[in-house]
């Protein structure tokens, strides 16, 4: 098992091999009620578990943003970083953090995967009480703009979690209402619209996959949820509790009841079962990919390249064509996922190939990863240092 998780997922390995462990999941114990077990990585292609990042038994180091210091939490309450009722998760790829909220709490937590330290964001914006099922935060995803969004069961609060001046800020964007065409398939009714998870698309709109298997598209400009249909190809008693987009633009769903993972075509809502583990109790899924993202791997290959891949002279070259402009970031990881080197590049219209000197890299294999100014990974390639 890898000691460290890759902070930015690999889009390519060699010619066409996709990254492993490119999803994050909240998993639970085999109980009738929600009982948090751990955060872990998931191989979305194989449907298998990867590294456990943080568990219910881990030692928690919690820093309060409001109190500006480390705090001790009441582990028997719903308001703590390891509460049993964790069911909302997003991945902040720009900082390699996991963002989550306990279902019965207004607290927002930011987990640093490298240090395992947790930032507590206390806020008075989220109005959550344990006895009001309508208020429970059960859906969360990172938007295309880099902010994190969360929705409660009834859609009465649509929260935006952003970072301003080094501080996390929570805003309430309003109430999500049913589109007039929804009829009996209401976004705000328990039987048809509660629970589940959500994903974002490249227009910063959201798709909510309710526990019942209904799918709603939420337009952020008017806060209307339009019923798109029900997922087909899953068992009748399948509870959809997690959803995330994979590298191919398909949606992967998971269940808290321990069923298999399924891949869903967003255009047809047809699901097909993935191989792998059958007994995972998954409360939520997260990834760094977006639906309907026009930045495909094929175009990325044409826009970017790294050479040579066999390095024996202390440098590599980055080739960027005219379709990519602005600030990009180059990261180099060793094969355990540890970030060895980071360099910022500014690409202009007249840019030529840029030479990157590799300082202190020992002989061995590495992954060169390039992200855009939103922190989104747009290219990865394996190199072999032989010096």
Beta strands, then each sheet from edge to edge (+ up, - down):
strand 1: 23-28
strand 2: 36-43
strand 3: 48-55
strand 4: 61-64
strand 5: 69-71
strand 6: 86-92
strand 7: 97-102
strand 8: 108-112
strand 9: 117-121
strand 10: 137-142
strand 11: 148-152
strand 12: 158-164
strand 13: 167-172
strand 14: 177-178
strand 15: 197-200
strand 16: 206-209
strand 17: 214-219
strand 18: 224-230
strand 19: 242-245
strand 20: 251-254
strand 21: 262-264
strand 22: 271-273
strand 23: 282-286
strand 24: 304-307
strand 25: 310-311
strand 26: 315-320
strand 27: 326-334
strand 28: 339-347
strand 29: 354-357
strand 30: 364-371
strand 31: 377-385
sheet 1: 3+ 2- 1+ 23-
sheet 2: 5+ 4- 9- 8+ 7- 6+
sheet 3: 10+ 11- 12+ 13-
sheet 4: 14+ 18+ 17- 16+ 15-
sheet 5: 19+ 20- 21+ 22-
sheet 6: 24+ 26- 29+
sheet 7: 25+ 31+ 30- 27+ 28-
end
